[in-house]
Amino acid sequence: MHLLKKYLPILDWLPNYKKKNLQGDLSAGLTVGIMLIPQGMAYAMLAGLDPIHGLYAVTVPILLYAIFGTSRQLAVGPVAMVSLLTAAGIGALNPSSPEQYLLYALTLAFMIGLIQFGMGVLRFGFFVNFLSHPVINGFTSAAAIIIGLSQAKHLFGIELPRSEYFQDIMVNIYHNIGGINWTAFAIGLGGIIIIKFGKKIHKSLPTPLLAVVFGILLVWGFGLTANGVSVLGEVPSGLPGLSSPSFSMETWSVLLPIAITISLVSFAESFAVAKIIQGKHKDYKLDANQELIGLGMANFGAAFFMGYPVTGGFSRTAVNDQAGAKTALASIISVALIIITLLFLTELFFYLPKSILAAVVMVAVYGLIDAKTPKKLWKTDKTDFTLLMITFVSTLTLGIVTGIIIGMILSLVAVLYKVSRPHMAKLAHVPNTNFYRNTRRFKELKENNDELFIRIDGQIYFANISFIQKQVEAWEKEKANALKKVVLNFESVISIDSTGAHEIEDWINNWHKKGISVAIAGARGPVRDILVKWNLIEKLGEDYIFINMHDAVQYLNKTEEANLIENKKYALQSNVN
């Protein structure tokens, strides 16, 4: 039963469901369900699909996540970024018809499901850590700008070629802005005002739905289709039928890069918001690997039930939590509302202007543009600021897929750079104490020219040994030929590989040849085990391994004094003889 609960988290909360949670779940389910109707259609349109597929994507996929996912508040479904990535990926295939376009979208959902499910089963949840926060921030902000601008054609009622490059979009807008449909623009602007400022009247107002009602009534009541206002037209009714992705290797090979990108980016976005919300409740555990399985199953549902790629969204999850969601029953209630809409209410959306759906997308992505983090990083961490800005500019100018790939590569390079340059400190004695501190950070330390005390913080291994060696040699040169005592402080060393062990052995041999005494202080148990394994303790001598710096220095000083006395006795005896 424990194993079943692990892989089917719904068995953990559903049998123990408490009546007191029903009111919150019902309220949240209805609220998010109402949000999903306009958002699902708007995001499907952003992905290049008929709006109905946005509603299909919030039926079976959400139910599957509710069964397999570990977050009880995460609201799964279409999101702006994944929608735009979907459009970018499928656009590279140049589909010849809407049917082929849909087939590619289903295939992409299946591939994402396969990647995420596989990562979850293989326990690769940690892999998302390679997307650093600055990279995600830069990518998200740039993608949000591109997503917002991509809706300009619907907001202004003009024809624009599809593009994911900022410069191209701006040039196209500039050349076509003269053909703006002022009626469509006014409706879209009205929608933005309603969505953006309606919440100030009351937080619980379903402002996107109000904007939809506003647009439909305006177009229907005044016959604005005659003014060239583009509307959704006929929206099919009924539940999604069964569908099948393509298993063509040619299609898979082209879609694979975008599938991997969406898998990682969508999981990073989803898990980040799920972790934040779980931290507020703390009455259940979040499992990164099971989350991958849950999202993978949701995408399988999208692939086989006429949807397109889905993930957990920031805005809807926040609303779900604020509206009182306690369990995944809230998501199931949202699905019930969508099913009712599909069965009985689709006719109402005939006169829905596309400029209103553009307004829904634009307001949603506006909140993803983060100007505060770059400002903070500029003051606190120039390296992370550089990562963020390179990712941001790359995403804007080179495209979303290229931007995130560059960001990921830069993240890995930054990690490799940092681990190859561990923090090291030259220590000296704090007068009248038993403590030794970093000479760069503390003043008035007592440092003798015949002693060198080195602390290495982190691992000693092949990737950083060259840097460590150069620093040790530089400090040794500072002492000229006066050096008599070396203490290696290993308090902060967490592991040593074979390359590191060989280098330490070389240090010991070279120092011993020069008549320099060497001791090791503060090595942890696992590190001492490595020193034993490589015979370094035997080579150094057990008498030269110490618990702390003070004992090591005291012993070396006493040994030196004893050697001096012994040398004096020998000199006297030689003179007498």
C-alpha positions in Angstrom: 0.0 0.0 0.0 2.9 2.3 0.8 4.3 1.7 -2.7 0.9 2.5 -4.3 0.7 5.7 -2.3 4.2 6.7 -3.5 3.3 6.3 -7.2 -0.4 7.3 -6.8 -0.4 10.2 -4.4 -4.2 10.5 -4.7 -4.5 7.4 -2.5 -2.7 9.4 0.2 -5.2 12.3 0.5 -8.5 11.0 -1.0 -9.3 8.2 1.5 -8.6 10.6 4.4 -10.5 13.5 2.9 -12.0 15.9 5.5 -15.3 17.6 5.0 -13.9 20.9 6.3 -11.7 21.1 3.1 -14.7 20.9 0.8 -15.7 24.5 0.9 -12.2 25.7 0.0 -11.7 23.1 -2.7 -15.1 23.9 -4.2 -14.4 27.7 -4.2 -10.9 27.2 -5.7 -12.1 24.7 -8.3 -14.8 27.0 -9.6 -12.6 30.1 -9.6 -9.7 28.4 -11.5 -12.2 26.6 -13.8 -13.6 30.0 -14.8 -10.1 31.3 -15.4 -9.2 28.3 -17.5 -12.0 28.9 -20.0 -10.6 32.2 -21.5 -6.9 31.3 -20.7 -7.1 27.9 -22.3 -8.5 29.3 -25.5 -6.1 32.2 -25.5 -3.0 30.1 -25.0 -4.1 27.5 -27.6 -4.4 30.4 -30.1 -0.9 31.5 -29.0 0.3 28.0 -29.7 -1.1 28.3 -33.2 -4.0 25.9 -32.6 -7.8 26.3 -32.7 -8.9 27.7 -29.3 -11.0 24.5 -28.5 -7.8 22.5 -28.0 -7.0 24.8 -25.1 -10.2 23.5 -23.4 -9.4 19.9 -24.3 -6.0 20.4 -22.7 -7.6 21.1 -19.3 -9.7 18.0 -19.1 -8.0 14.6 -19.0 -4.4 16.1 -18.4 -5.6 17.8 -15.2 -7.3 14.6 -14.0 -4.1 12.6 -14.6 -2.0 15.1 -12.7 -4.5 15.0 -9.8 -3.9 11.2 -9.6 -0.1 11.1 -10.1 1.1 14.6 -8.9 2.2 15.3 -5.3 1.3 19.0 -5.2 -2.2 19.6 -3.9 -2.5 23.2 -5.1 -0.7 23.2 -8.4 -3.0 24.2 -11.3 -1.9 22.3 -14.4 -2.9 23.3 -18.0 -1.7 25.4 -20.9 0.7 28.3 -20.0 1.9 31.2 -22.1 5.6 30.2 -22.3 5.0 26.5 -23.3 2.4 27.7 -25.8 4.9 30.0 -27.5 7.6 27.3 -27.4 5.1 24.9 -29.0 4.5 27.3 -31.8 8.2 27.9 -32.3 9.0 24.2 -32.4 6.2 23.3 -34.8 6.9 26.3 -37.0 10.3 24.7 -37.8 8.4 21.8 -39.5 6.4 24.0 -41.8 3.1 22.1 -41.5 1.0 22.1 -44.6 -2.4 22.1 -43.0 -4.1 22.7 -39.6 -4.6 18.9 -39.3 -0.8 18.3 -39.6 -0.1 21.2 -37.2 -2.4 19.5 -34.6 -0.6 16.2 -35.3 2.7 17.8 -34.5 1.3 19.4 -31.3 0.0 16.0 -30.2 3.4 14.4 -31.0 5.2 17.1 -29.0 3.0 16.5 -26.0 3.7 12.8 -26.2 7.4 13.3 -26.4 7.4 15.8 -23.5 5.4 13.2 -21.5 7.9 10.5 -22.4 10.9 12.6 -21.4 9.3 13.8 -18.1 7.9 10.4 -17.2 11.3 8.8 -18.0 13.2 11.4 -15.9 10.9 10.8 -13.0 11.2 7.0 -13.1 15.0 7.3 -13.4 15.0 9.9 -10.5 16.5 12.7 -12.6 14.6 15.4 -10.8 17.9 17.0 -9.8 18.6 17.8 -13.4 16.5 20.9 -13.3 19.1 22.4 -10.9 21.2 23.1 -13.9 18.8 25.8 -14.8 20.0 28.5 -12.4 17.6 31.2 -11.2 19.3 34.1 -13.1 19.0 32.0 -16.4 15.3 31.2 -15.7 14.7 34.8 -14.8 16.3 36.2 -18.0 14.6 33.6 -20.2 11.2 34.1 -18.6 11.3 37.9 -18.9 12.4 37.8 -22.5 9.9 35.1 -23.4 7.1 37.2 -21.8 8.0 40.2 -23.9 8.0 38.0 -27.1 4.7 36.4 -26.1 3.2 39.8 -25.4 4.3 41.2 -28.8 3.2 38.1 -30.6 -0.4 39.1 -29.6 -0.1 42.5 -31.3 -1.7 41.2 -34.5 -4.8 40.3 -32.6 -4.9 43.4 -30.4 -4.4 45.8 -33.3 -6.4 43.6 -35.8 -3.5 43.6 -38.3 -1.8 40.8 -40.3 1.7 40.0 -39.1 4.0 37.1 -40.1 4.8 34.6 -37.3 8.1 35.2 -35.7 9.8 34.6 -32.3 12.6 37.2 -32.8 12.1 40.6 -31.1 13.7 42.6 -33.8 11.6 41.0 -36.6 8.3 41.5 -34.6 9.1 45.2 -34.0 9.9 45.7 -37.7 6.7 43.9 -38.8 4.6 46.0 -36.4 6.2 49.2 -37.7 5.5 48.3 -41.3 1.9 47.2 -40.6 0.7 49.5 -37.9 -1.0 51.8 -40.4 -3.6 49.1 -41.0 -4.7 49.0 -37.4 -8.4 48.2 -36.7 -9.3 50.8 -34.1 -12.5 48.9 -33.1 -10.6 45.7 -32.3 -7.9 47.7 -30.6 -10.5 49.6 -28.4 -12.1 46.3 -27.4 -8.7 44.7 -26.6 -7.7 47.8 -24.6 -11.0 47.6 -22.7 -10.3 43.9 -21.9 -6.8 44.8 -20.6 -8.3 47.5 -18.3 -11.0 45.1 -17.0 -8.5 42.3 -16.3 -5.8 44.5 -14.9 -7.9 46.8 -12.7 -11.0 44.7 -12.0 -9.1 43.0 -9.2 -8.8 46.3 -7.3 -12.6 46.3 -6.9 -12.6 42.8 -5.4 -9.8 40.1 -5.4 -12.2 37.3 -6.1 -13.6 38.8 -9.3 -13.0 36.5 -12.3 -11.7 39.4 -14.4 -10.7 37.4 -17.5 -14.2 35.9 -17.7 -15.7 39.4 -17.3 -13.5 40.6 -20.2 -14.7 37.7 -22.3 -18.4 38.6 -21.5 -17.7 42.3 -22.2 -16.2 41.5 -25.6 -18.9 39.0 -26.7 -21.7 41.4 -25.7 -20.1 44.4 -27.4 -19.5 42.5 -30.7 -22.8 40.8 -30.7 -24.8 43.8 -29.6 -23.4 46.3 -32.0 -22.7 43.9 -34.9 -19.0 44.8 -34.9 -17.9 41.9 -37.1 -19.0 44.3 -39.9 -16.2 46.6 -38.7 -13.7 43.9 -39.4 -13.4 42.7 -35.8 -12.0 39.1 -35.9 -14.0 36.6 -33.7 -13.6 33.0 -32.8 -16.5 31.8 -34.9 -17.9 28.4 -34.4 -16.4 26.5 -31.4 -17.0 22.7 -31.5 -19.1 21.3 -28.7 -18.7 17.9 -27.0 -15.9 16.1 -25.2 -12.5 15.6 -26.8 -12.2 12.4 -28.8 -9.3 10.0 -28.9 -6.2 11.2 -30.8 -2.8 9.7 -31.6 0.6 11.3 -32.0 2.9 10.7 -34.9 5.7 8.1 -34.5 7.7 9.2 -37.5 11.4 9.3 -36.7 11.8 12.3 -39.0 9.2 14.2 -37.1 10.7 13.1 -33.7 14.2 14.2 -34.7 13.1 17.7 -35.6 10.9 18.1 -32.5 13.4 16.5 -30.0 15.3 19.7 -29.2 12.1 21.7 -28.5 10.7 18.7 -26.6 13.7 18.6 -24.3 13.6 22.3 -23.8 9.9 22.4 -22.9 10.3 19.4 -20.6 13.0 21.1 -18.6 11.6 24.6 -18.7 8.1 23.6 -17.9 9.2 21.4 -15.0 11.4 24.1 -13.6 8.5 26.6 -13.7 6.0 24.0 -12.3 8.2 22.7 -9.5 9.3 26.2 -8.5 5.7 27.4 -7.9 4.7 24.1 -6.3 7.6 24.3 -3.9 6.6 27.9 -2.9 3.0 26.9 -2.2 3.9 23.6 -0.4 6.1 25.7 1.9 3.1 27.7 3.0 1.0 24.6 3.9 3.6 22.0 5.0 0.9 19.3 5.5 2.3 17.1 2.7 5.6 16.4 1.0 6.6 17.4 -2.5 8.6 14.8 -4.5 10.5 16.2 -7.5 10.7 12.8 -9.2 7.0 12.1 -8.7 6.2 15.6 -10.0 7.9 14.7 -13.2 5.8 11.5 -13.4 2.7 13.5 -12.8 3.5 16.1 -15.4 4.5 13.3 -17.8 1.2 11.6 -17.4 -0.7 14.9 -17.9 1.1 15.4 -21.2 0.3 11.8 -22.2 -3.3 12.8 -21.6 -2.9 15.8 -23.8 -1.4 13.7 -26.6 -4.2 11.1 -26.6 -7.2 13.5 -26.0 -6.7 16.3 -28.5 -4.8 18.7 -26.3 -1.2 20.1 -26.5 1.7 20.4 -24.0 0.7 21.4 -20.4 2.5 22.2 -17.2 1.8 23.9 -13.8 1.2 27.6 -14.1 2.2 30.5 -11.8 -0.9 32.6 -11.9 -3.6 29.9 -11.7 -1.7 28.1 -8.9 -1.6 31.3 -6.9 -5.3 31.9 -7.5 -6.0 28.2 -6.6 -4.2 28.6 -3.3 -5.7 32.0 -2.5 -9.2 30.7 -3.2 -8.8 28.0 -0.6 -7.6 24.8 -2.3 -6.6 22.2 0.2 -6.4 19.1 -2.0 -6.3 18.1 -5.7 -10.1 17.8 -5.6 -10.1 21.5 -6.5 -8.5 20.6 -9.8 -11.1 17.9 -10.4 -13.9 20.4 -9.8 -12.3 22.7 -12.4 -12.4 19.9 -14.9 -16.1 19.3 -14.2 -16.7 23.0 -15.0 -14.8 22.7 -18.2 -16.7 19.6 -19.2 -20.0 21.4 -18.6 -18.7 24.3 -20.8 -17.7 21.9 -23.6 -21.0 20.1 -23.5 -23.4 23.0 -23.3 -21.8 26.5 -23.5 -19.5 26.6 -26.5 -22.1 28.4 -28.7 -21.7 31.4 -26.4 -18.1 32.0 -27.6 -19.0 32.5 -31.3 -18.7 36.3 -31.0 -15.7 36.3 -28.7 -13.2 38.8 -30.3 -9.6 37.6 -30.7 -8.4 40.9 -29.3 -9.9 39.9 -25.9 -8.0 36.7 -25.9 -4.9 38.7 -26.8 -5.6 40.9 -23.8 -5.9 37.8 -21.5 -2.4 36.6 -22.7 -0.8 40.1 -22.4 -1.9 40.7 -18.9 -0.9 37.2 -17.8 2.6 37.5 -19.2 3.1 41.0 -18.0 3.6 39.6 -14.5 6.4 37.4 -15.7 8.6 40.4 -16.6 10.9 40.9 -13.6 12.9 44.1 -13.5 13.8 43.9 -9.7 16.0 40.9 -9.9 18.5 42.3 -12.5 18.8 45.5 -10.4 19.5 43.5 -7.3 22.0 41.2 -9.0 23.8 44.3 -10.5 24.6 45.4 -6.9 25.2 42.0 -5.3 26.4 39.5 -7.9 27.9 40.6 -11.3 28.4 37.1 -12.5 24.7 36.1 -12.1 23.7 39.5 -13.6 25.8 38.7 -16.6 24.2 35.3 -16.9 20.8 36.8 -16.7 21.4 39.5 -19.3 23.1 37.2 -21.8 20.1 34.8 -21.6 17.7 37.7 -21.8 19.3 39.2 -24.9 19.9 35.8 -26.5 16.2 34.9 -26.1 15.0 38.2 -27.4 17.2 38.3 -30.5 18.1 34.7 -31.3 14.8 33.0 -30.4 13.3 31.2 -27.4 14.9 27.8 -28.0 18.4 29.2 -28.7 18.1 31.5 -25.7 17.3 28.8 -23.2 20.0 26.5 -24.6 22.6 29.3 -24.3 21.4 29.9 -20.8 21.7 26.3 -19.8 25.3 26.1 -21.3 26.2 29.3 -19.4 24.8 27.8 -16.2 27.0 24.7 -16.6 30.0 26.9 -17.5 29.4 29.0 -14.4 29.2 25.9 -12.2 32.4 24.4 -13.7 34.2 27.7 -13.3 33.2 28.0 -9.6 34.0 24.4 -8.7 37.4 24.8 -10.5 38.3 27.8 -8.2 37.5 26.8 -4.6 37.9 29.3 -1.9 41.3 29.1 -0.2 42.7 31.0 2.8 46.1 31.6 4.2 45.6 31.4 8.0 47.5 33.2 10.8 47.2 33.2 14.6 44.8 35.5 16.4 46.9 36.8 19.4 46.0 35.5 22.9 43.6 32.9 21.5 43.7 29.3 20.0 42.1 30.5 16.8 43.5 31.0 13.3 41.8 33.2 10.7 42.1 34.3 7.0 44.8 36.9 6.6 42.8 38.7 3.9 39.8 39.2 6.2 41.3 39.9 9.6 43.9 42.4 10.8 46.5 42.2 13.5 47.1 38.5 13.0 50.4 37.0 14.0 52.1 35.4 11.0 55.7 34.2 11.1 57.7 33.9 7.9 58.7 30.3 8.6 55.1 29.0 8.7 52.4 28.5 6.1 48.9 27.5 7.2 46.5 26.7 4.3 42.8 26.1 4.4 41.0 24.7 1.4 37.2 25.0 1.3 35.4 22.3 -0.8 36.6 19.3 -2.7 40.1 18.5 -3.8 39.8 16.8 -7.2 40.8 16.8 -10.8 38.7 19.9 -11.8 40.3 22.3 -9.3 43.7 20.8 -8.4 45.6 23.0 -10.9 44.1 26.2 -9.3 44.9 24.9 -5.8 48.4 24.0 -6.7 49.1 27.4 -8.2 47.8 29.2 -5.1 49.9 26.9 -2.8 53.0 27.6 -4.8 52.3 31.4 -4.8 52.0 31.4 -1.0 55.2 29.3 -0.6 57.2 31.7 -2.8 56.1 34.6 -0.5 58.0 32.8 2.3 61.2 32.7 0.2 63.5 30.1 1.7 62.5 30.7 5.3 59.6 28.2 5.4 59.9 25.5 8.1 56.3 24.5 8.9 53.2 23.8 6.8 49.8 22.9 8.2 47.0 21.9 5.8 43.7 22.7 7.4 41.2 20.2 6.0 38.2 21.2 8.2 36.3 22.4 5.1 37.5 19.6 2.7 34.5 17.3 1.9 36.3 14.8 -0.4 39.5 14.0 -2.2 39.8 12.1 -5.5 42.8 10.2 -6.8 44.2 13.2 -8.6 43.9 15.3 -5.5 45.5 12.5 -3.4 48.5 12.2 -5.8 49.0 16.0 -5.7 48.9 16.1 -1.8 51.5 13.2 -1.8 53.7 15.3 -4.1 53.4 18.3 -1.8 54.4 16.2 1.2 57.4 14.7 -0.6 58.6 18.0 -1.9 58.3 19.8 1.5 60.0 16.9 3.3 62.9 17.1 0.8 63.3 20.8 1.7 63.3 20.0 5.4 59.8 21.4 6.0 57.6 19.8 8.6 54.0 19.1 7.4 50.8 18.4 9.4 47.2 18.0 8.6 44.5 19.4 10.9 40.7 19.0 11.2 40.2 16.3 8.5 36.7 14.8 8.8 36.2 11.0 9.1 35.4 10.4 5.4 38.4 12.5 4.4 40.7 10.6 6.8 39.5 7.3 5.3 40.7 8.6 1.9 44.0 9.6 3.4 44.4 6.1 4.8 43.4 4.5 1.5 46.1 6.4 -0.3 48.7 5.8 2.4 49.1 9.5 3.0 48.8 9.2 6.8 51.5 6.5 6.8 53.7 8.7 4.6 53.1 11.8 6.8 53.1 9.9 10.1 50.2 9.5 12.5 51.8 12.0 14.9 51.2 14.7 12.3 47.4 14.3 12.0 45.5 16.6 14.4 41.9 17.4 15.4 42.5 21.2 15.2 44.9 23.9 14.0 46.1 24.9 17.5 47.3 21.3 18.4 49.0 21.0 15.0 50.9 24.3 15.4 51.8 23.6 19.0 53.2 20.2 18.0 55.2 21.5 15.1 56.6 24.3 17.3 57.7 21.8 20.0 59.2 19.5 17.4 61.2 22.4 16.0 62.4 23.4 19.5 63.4 19.8 20.2 65.3 19.6 17.0 67.1 22.9 17.8 68.1 21.6 21.2 69.2 18.4 19.7 71.2 20.2 17.1 72.9 22.4 19.7 73.8 19.3 21.8 75.3 17.7 18.7 77.2 20.9 17.9 78.6 21.1 21.5 79.6 17.5 21.4 81.4 18.0 18.1 83.3 21.0 19.6 84.4 19.0 22.7 85.5 16.2 20.5 
